[in-house]
């Protein structure tokens, strides 16, 4: 039984007038009406947000990542992070082949580890497997941007200048690998293995002592343990946070146009005018 | 059957209340009901949750051609409620399938011809508006000839209706002059009580192959080139070797694997307003999906037909900044998936003897998936 959904066919027939007009007149029509430019397909304007958070960011209501972190909103679009951070650098840490045994031999895919960061408190880690190297790298960059977290920095001793090290001793774990980070004085530099050192540099930590345990040969787990450790820096309750929090409205509630606000506009039918008074 | 047709946004309507015909697919605006023996009952147009009026979200002309019969006049209307609390409630959404049941397979042109004589008879008395409107309606250069003819007739009909109902008009000559003076001669539906969303038309596009998706992923840009990767992989030393890696599914802090697949399809065509695939598979953004009901009339399990996508919300919000009195900020859905009866059954009041066969309105089911 051949069933064909006729939605496409509908345009071939009757709807062609509207559809054809829509296809060709698209850029102009929207530009005229809105003043926004839709015919031009430059890279920045191409982002059509999918989530509510994305719509808020695109319209400019949310100006910094910190507002998102404050309410723990899940970031589901990497363009949000692009829009809210400046100079986010990315680097591929490693691409390894991953093999799977099939009946017809081995199937090799590539796994890419990418770390992104701005060197000033924001870092993200992305891992992606794909059949081609380029696809894996692109996918890993996107996943890294989706996983950008804030990193808390503090002082080792005197609170002079900007924070330069982790605020306290924190430890992170992934698989069998545990990574422990200990505050270090200025000038100590990042004392860590080559792989986690890169992550810490991207995070913006200048001085830290690290200690690791477990099978750090599994470098995937090693780098994820470091990342987990950095995630915990803001989870650690220090006396600075003893003050009662003043809760504020989440951006979703803050930027909802309530019906009460709009009620001030009068409802006018489009072509109404006051009839002239008959004398 | 498995192919997916994407609906891309076309031109905005000049006025949100303008009337198109029921062969047009559009988003927003007011619903274009075809000639009905019984007008659409009020209960179907009210929200189940709050009792207010529903507004048209999407009107999709979706004819079917199956082996034994073809249903040319089949339109799907998606209605939603714009009140604050109704947005997240699945009860406040309604999907209506309106079709004309035919016993014999007729050609596609015949329904048009059948309707034209009806409209001609009413417009004979008002031939002045017809001639006036055809001279004014040159706003769109790309109209095809057949479009103008039928639009003129429909416009004449509507003008007759508006002339009759509009109380402020003084006399006949002033009516036609007033309409000519307007910037566009598109007819308006004279219904001011129903909330109206910004209206734009839709054109369809086939979902092309995978190559598109890889390009789409590259929009973010990368500062890495393949040469650098080969260099860095050559830098292995100091006894480091990345061992023991196994395949890993995609995961991010806020997004799981199912959502990332959904987003990948969206990134291929970032402006898709809805996906149409009669009998195909829906694209679910979350793993667990609520259960479906069966068709109320024939009892068969419903099948996927189309799903509305989030860019639609973005376009509507972009447009409604300046004007409307109703806000759709309460809508936070990721997708609305619409399931219809596979047998396209009728409500049972079809009379086989009637030549101009009846039209049925059947309520179908929609699943609203929220964006948490």
Interface residues (C-beta under 8 A of the other chain):
Chain A: X1 X2 X3 X4 X5 X6 X7 X8 X9 X10 X11 X13 X14 X15 X16 X17 X18 X19 X20 X21 X22 X23 X24 X25 X26 X29 X30 X33 X34 X36 X43 X46 X47 X48 X49 X50 X51 X52 X55 X58 X73 X74 X75 X76 X77 X78 X79 X82 X89 X90 X91 X92 X94 X95 X96 X98 X100 X109 X111 X126 X127 X128 X129 X133 X134 X135 X137 X138 X139 X141 X142 X143 X145 X146 X147 X149 X194 X195 X217 X218 X219 X220 X252 X255 X256 X257 X258 X259 X262 X263 X265 X267 X269 X270 X271 X272 X273 X275
Chain B: X1 X5 X7 X9 X10 X11 X12 X14 X15 X17 X20 X21 X23 X24 X25 X26 X60 X61 X62 X63 X64 X65 X66 X67 X70 X72 X74 X83 X84 X108 X112 X140 X142 X143 X144 X146 X147 X151 X168 X182 X188 X192 X200 X201 X202 X203 X204 X206 X214 X217 X218 X219 X220 X221 X222 X223 X224 X226 X228 X229 X232 X233 X238 X240 X241 X242 X243 X244 X245 X246 X247 X248 X250 X251 X252 X253 X254 X255 X259 X260 X263 X266 X270 X271 X276 X277 X278 X279 X305 X306 X310 X311 X313 X314 X317 X318 X319 X324 X325 X326 X327 X329 X330 X332 X334 X371 X372
